[in-house]
């Protein structure tokens, strides 16, 4: 079986089992210039939470790699950390597209998520925009 197909199958199950009430919910407050669009739906929340879970697992793998004196063990954990971070990035991109689709926000320059699952847009890049602001749509 193709490994990407296997991951997609596993992903569907993981998303269905993702607890959106856990501590992975967004922490950033509304910022000046944020314009409220609506609230994230449960499917979008699951994408966000699972992305954050993968990100956390990636960091844990890198910590295990850095703490190991065994080259093989360290190599395994570095590779696993990279895999998990790549998957976290893919899910965060899917989350961004889910929000844009849910709220028909395709014309908004920057879309972000805030505390209590508030979806916002802004045309100004705020300080620290990497945290809590979804990447801008690609310019063509």
C-alpha positions, 0 to 999 in steps of 0.5 A, spaced: 500 500 500 502 506 498 505 510 504 501 516 503 494 512 502 496 509 509 497 516 512 490 519 509 487 513 512 490 513 519 489 521 518 481 520 517 481 516 524 486 521 528 481 527 526 475 523 528 478 521 535 481 528 536 479 532 542 477 539 541 477 541 548 484 539 549 489 545 551 491 545 543 486 551 542 488 558 540 491 562 545 492 569 542 487 575 543 484 579 538 489 584 536 488 591 533 486 591 526 483 584 526 476 583 523 471 578 526 469 573 520 466 568 524 467 562 529 471 555 526 467 549 526 468 542 529 472 539 523 476 545 522 478 545 530 480 538 529 485 540 523 488 545 528 488 541 534 491 535 530 496 539 527 498 542 534 499 535 537 503 533 531 508 539 532 508 537 539 510 530 538 515 533 533 519 537 538 519 531 543 522 527 538 527 532 537 528 532 544 529 525 544 534 525 539 538 531 542 538 527 549 541 521 546 548 518 546 546 513 541 547 515 533 542 510 531 537 512 536 538 520 535 538 519 527 531 515 528 528 521 532 531 526 528 527 523 522 521 522 526 521 529 528 522 531 521 516 527 519 511 529 524 513 537 523 512 536 515 505 533 517 503 538 522 505 543 516 500 540 511 495 540 517 495 547 518 495 548 511 489 544 510 486 548 516 487 555 513 484 552 507 478 550 511 477 556 514 477 560 508 472 555 505 467 555 511 467 563 511 468 564 504 474 568 505 478 567 499 479 575 498 482 576 505 489 578 505 490 574 512 486 570 515 487 568 523 485 564 529 484 567 535 482 565 542 475 562 543 476 559 536 474 566 533 476 567 526 479 574 523 482 577 517 486 583 517 490 587 511 496 589 516 501 584 518 501 585 525 507 584 530 508 576 531 504 574 525 507 567 525 503 565 531 496 565 530 495 568 523 495 563 517 499 565 511 497 569 506 494 566 500 499 565 494 500 571 489 500 570 482 
